């Protein structure tokens, strides 16, 4: 869980936008937004 949260956070930092972060992570848009909410990262 901690690794997943860190990877999502880093993808948001590196990628120019959320669509690119989703592509980098290789997950669905729905999963991405669920994880953002779950980990409290939806403020980006």
C-alpha positions as CSV (number, residue, x, y, z in Angstrom):
1,X,0.0,0.0,0.0
2,X,2.8,2.4,0.9
3,X,4.6,1.6,-2.3
4,X,1.5,2.0,-4.4
5,X,0.8,5.4,-2.7
6,X,4.4,6.5,-3.3
7,X,4.3,5.4,-7.0
8,X,1.0,7.3,-7.6
9,X,2.4,10.4,-5.9
10,X,5.6,10.3,-8.0
11,X,3.7,9.8,-11.2
12,X,1.6,12.9,-10.4
13,X,4.8,14.8,-9.8
14,X,6.6,13.6,-12.9
15,X,3.8,13.6,-15.4
16,X,2.6,16.9,-16.9
17,X,-1.1,15.9,-16.3
18,X,-3.2,13.1,-14.8
19,X,-3.8,11.4,-18.2
20,X,0.0,11.0,-18.5
21,X,0.3,9.7,-14.9
22,X,-2.4,7.1,-15.7
23,X,-0.5,5.9,-18.8
24,X,2.8,5.8,-16.8
25,X,1.2,3.7,-14.1
26,X,-0.6,1.4,-16.5
27,X,-3.9,1.4,-14.6
28,X,-7.4,2.3,-15.6
29,X,-8.7,5.8,-15.1
30,X,-11.3,4.6,-12.7
31,X,-8.7,2.8,-10.6
32,X,-6.5,5.8,-10.7
33,X,-9.2,8.1,-9.3
34,X,-10.3,5.6,-6.7
35,X,-6.7,5.3,-5.5
36,X,-6.3,9.1,-5.4
37,X,-9.3,9.3,-3.1
38,X,-8.2,6.3,-1.0
39,X,-4.7,7.7,-0.4
40,X,-5.9,11.4,0.0
41,X,-3.9,12.5,-3.1
42,X,-6.9,14.0,-4.9
43,X,-5.8,17.5,-4.1
44,X,-3.4,17.6,-7.1
